[in-house]
Amino acid sequence: MVQTLTSDDNYNKLEKRFIDKGSVTQCEIFKQELGNQLANNTKFLSFCKIITGALEYYNVMRPLHLLEIDKCVYFNLWICEHLIKILGNFKHPKFDQIKTKIMDFWNQHNLEKTCKANFISYIGDPNYTKIKELYEYALNYESLKKYFDVGERSCSGKDREYIEKSLKLYEQVKHECELETESLLCNALKKVREEYKEDKLSKLSCNGTIDLEKIKSEVQQSLADRESLSQPQVTSFQTRADEVTVGDFSTTQLPNADGGVKFSGYNKAMSISFPMLGILFTFFVLYKFTPVGSWLYNRLLKRKAIDLNIKEEENNELFENTFYPINEKTNSNLHHLGYNPV
């Protein structure tokens, strides 16, 4: 079993080398500025002294053992991790004030060209944990390889669990960065692959106890499942259409001799019924739930009243006209009455 991972050892050495070189005066003033919330926090005072000491003597900070990845990367990651340990999370009410003060310390030493304060970018990145773990795996790879794969020592427990997790992370990040290349995560992948060419980080087998092909297959399956969940769901109408068989309709959707598609009776029926149903549904909604319904109802009621009035007038005229001939005949007969002489 590996006693200490290289990444942990690197962080421990950083703390030991610079905690006594930091500015106690600056850190005491800083603690007072923050108020009572961190006044009695001994971890915060140590954190401040390590940062001020590391920035003061950054140019003599030792490079990472057997690794060309810039030591600045791991210094920034160390800051992020200790901020989380001290504050609990990056939403702490004093976080912005602490971040600003660290930037002030940074600017006092003119390290912009030597080591940028990327911890701010890491903190705000949704892939921060992946970035940190990927860089740490690259830092741990060489010692793990020598201890297990070359030294052929027994690999189990936490060592095996860590290696499997790191292999899966590496495969996942490779997939995510096939299209996206400008993110901090993909930039981290680029740097570790420049250090470990020929895809070496995917070949750590824990002394032959880890099936590397199985790891790749599991990652691919996990990514496929995640992508399938993001696809739009098929509607019930589409599902029903897919289940139509030859027995449902007299014709089926088959290719013609010229290569065209002959649409089934189901498709023809749907092409007619769907628009009709849509029109009826739209009319119902307009009539039931909008002012159009009231307006239309009043118009129809008014039209009906007008029709009834017209009908009534026609009936009255007809009724009156039936008496005209009788009156005329009567009057005519009166005019033709004669008297015989006595």
Summary of the structure (lengths in Angstrom):
residues: 342
radius of gyration: 43.7
end to end distance: 160.5
largest distance: 165.1
contacts: 853
relative contact order: 0.06
helix: 69%
strand: 1%
